[in-house]
Amino acid sequence: MSPSEKIQVVVHPDAAVLAAATAARLLTALADVQSRGTVPRVVLTGGGVGIQLLREVAASPGRDAVDWSAVDVFWGDERFVPADDPERNELQAREALLDGVALDPARVHPMPAAPAGGGSADDAVRAAADYARLLADLARPEEDGIPAFDVTLVGMGEEGHTLSVFPDSPAVHEQAATVVGVFDCPKPPPTRISLTLAAARRSREVWVVAAGAGKAPAVAGALTGTPETELPVGGARGTERTRWLLDAAAAGKLPDGFLPRVS
């Protein structure tokens, strides 16, 4: 299998360059959407590189090319912990970028937090349903229940999970729901809320951002046809384009046909 015209693989020398280059790419994408008179809708991710790229956006001289008051912000998944828990993706994103730009609070849409002291499985299910209703309310009539996000950023784990959709889990088999509660995750914390792959595939562009040699086997497998039930990251695809933004280590097991020049 060779990359289709809808798949772009970009390899950077290391994780630091990857984060900086992805930040620049994101600023350009948001400004381009705004130049067409549309409010961009971006889905953020957590993780080391995901949060570092937000820090790079905050530090970029090009940051002010974006009218942040006219950007809609969402999350692809969230740890179901209390709002002040430092493990929460929203809190990390606010510290890295969001609290330092002039966002309209009404356009920032975090996933619900767990009650103080934690929450039950039923709480997580209700929180997922609440977020699904929010997305449906914000979707345009032609979008059939979920916004067509302009850019959805996703990370991945070494075993191939993306968002909080893990291999051979109930979430990876979900076709109808847009947001689900995820339980007994193999990585802590065990309870999370996540977009499904079906929801992510409604995005115009999905950007898979991955660094590290430990992810190289899953990257290669996902790009060469391993089923998404085994490597869920392979099921995160955009309707217009899927970008795999990698460092050299994460790209280390790709076949030659997938290896562009290192930039």
N, C-alpha and C positions, 0 to 999 in steps of 0.2 A: 504494500500500500504506500502511495506517495501522498504528500499533502494536497488536499483539494484547494481550489482557489478561495474557499471560505475559511481555510485554516492558515494562520501565519505563525511561524515559529521564529522567535527572535532570541538569540543567545548573547548574553553579556558576560564579561570576564569573571565577575564575582557578585556576591549579594549586595554589596554597597552600590556598585554601579547599576545593578538591576533596579534597586529601589529608587535611585535618583532618576534613571531613565524612564521608569514607569510613572513617576510623579510628573515629569515633563510631558509625557504622552497624555496623562490624564488631564492636565491643565489645557492642553491643546484641544482635546476632545470636548471638554466642557465649553470652552470658548467658541468652538466651531458650532456646537448646537445652539448656543445663544446668538451667534451671528445670523442664524436662520430664523430668529424671532421666536424660539421655542425654549421653554424651561427644561434644562437637562435633568434627568433622573438617574442618579448613581447609587449603586448598591455597594456598601463597604464590606470589607472583610477584616478579621483580626489576624493574629499570628505575628511572628517577628518581622517578616518582610512587609506584611500588610500594614502594620502600624508604622514601620520605618518609612514607607513611601508617603504616608500622611505627614510625617515630620519633614520630609523633603519638600512636599507641597508647601508646607508652612514657611519654609526657609527660602523658597524659590523667588527670584526676582520677577518671575512671570505670574506670581500668585494673583496680582491685582488685575491681570487681564480678564479674570473671571468676575462677573457680578455675583458674589456669593449670596446676596439676598434673593436671587432668582435661581437657586439650585435646590432640587428636592433630593433629600438624603434618606436612604433606607439601609437596612442591614440584611445580609444573607443568612446569618445565623447568630445565635446568642447563647451564652451560658446562662442557664436558669438559676441565677443567684440574685441576692438583693441588689438594689440599685447602687449602693455604695461599695460593693465588692470590687477590689482591684482587678479581679479576673474578668470582669464584664467588658465585652468588646466596646460597648458604647462609651464607657468611662475612659478607656484607653484612647479611643478615637477623639473624644473631646479634649483630652489633655494634649494629644499630638497635634491637632489641627482645629477642630470645630470651634473650640472656645476662643480661638484667636482670629477668626474671620467673621464678617458681618452677616451671618446666616439669619434668615427669618425663622424664628423658633417654630412657627406653624408649618414650615417645610421640612423639619427634621423629624423623622419617624422611627424612633428606636423600638425594638421589640420589648414587650412587657417584662418587667423584672419580677423576681420571686418576692413574696412577702418577707419582711424582716424575720430573720431566723430560719429562712428557707421555706420551701413550698412542697406540696404533695404532687403526685403524678396528675391528679385531677386539676390542680392549679396550672400545671404546665399545659395540659390539654386545652383548658379554657384560654390561656394566654395565646396559644397558637391559633385558636379559632378567632380570638380578638384581632390578631394581626392579619389574618386572612380577610376578615371583614373590612379592616382598614384599607387593605390593598384594593379590595373590590370597590370600595367607596371612591377611591382615588383614580381608578381606571376610567379611561374614556369609553364612551358607549361602544366603539368598535373594537375595544380591547378584550372584551369577554372575560371580565372578572379579575384581571391583574394587569398593572401597568406594563407596557413594553419598555422596560428600562433601557436607557441609552448605553450604559456601561455597568456590567455586573462584575465586580472584582471577586475572585475566589482564590483561596489557597488550597493546599492539599497536604495530606499526611503521607508518611512513607508507605503505608499499606494501601494508599489510593483513595482515601476518603476526601470528600470536598464538601463545603458548607459543613453541616453535621450529618451528612449522609454517608454511612459506613458500609463496607462490603457486606452483601448478603444480609442486610438489615430490613426491617419493615419499611423504612423510609425509602430505600433504593427501589423497592417494588411499587411504591405509591404512584399512581397515575392520575388520580382525580384531585386530591387536595393540593393546595398551593403552599400551605404552611402546616408543619406537623410538630408535635412534641416528640422528642427523641429520648429514649431511656436506656439505661445500662450501657452507656457509651464505653468503649474500651479505653478511652482517655478521660481523665477527670476534667471537669465535674461530670457525673454520670447522666445528668438531666439537662437537656438543651431544647431550644426551639430552632427550627430550620425551615428555610425555603426547600421545597422539593426540587428534584432535577427537572420535573415538568414545568415548574414555575421559572426556574433559571433559563430554560430554553425559550421563554417568551422574550428574553432580552435581545436587543439588536446586536450588541456585542458582549461576549463573555471573555474576560481576561483571566487566564490561569497564571498565577504568579508563584513561582517555585524556585527554591534555592537549596543546594546541598546534595552531596553524592548519595545520601540515603534515599532520596526520592527518584533517583535515576531509573531504577527498574520499573517503577510505576508509571513514570512519564513515558518511557519507551513502550510499555505495554498498552497504555491508554491510546497512544497515537498510532499503534499498529494493529488495533482491532480487538483487544481483549474486551469482553462484554462489560458493560457498566455495572452489572450486578456484582462483578468481581473487583472492578476498579471504577468506582462511581465517578471519579474525576473525568473519565472519558465521556460521561453523559452530560457534562456541563458545556453546552454549545449555544452559540448565538444564532439568531435567524439570519443575520447579515455576515457576521464574522466571528471566529473564535481565535483569540490570540493566546499563544503559549509564550509567556515571557519568562525566560529561564536564565539562571547563571550556568557557567560552563560545566560545573559539577553535576547539576540536575540534568543537563543534556548529554551526559557522558555515555549513555548507552543507546542513544538514538542511532538508527541506521543512517548511512550517508545521505540518502534522499531527503532527510529532514534537517540537515545541518547547514544553515546559511552561514555567511561570514559572521565572525564575532565582531560586534560593534561596541 
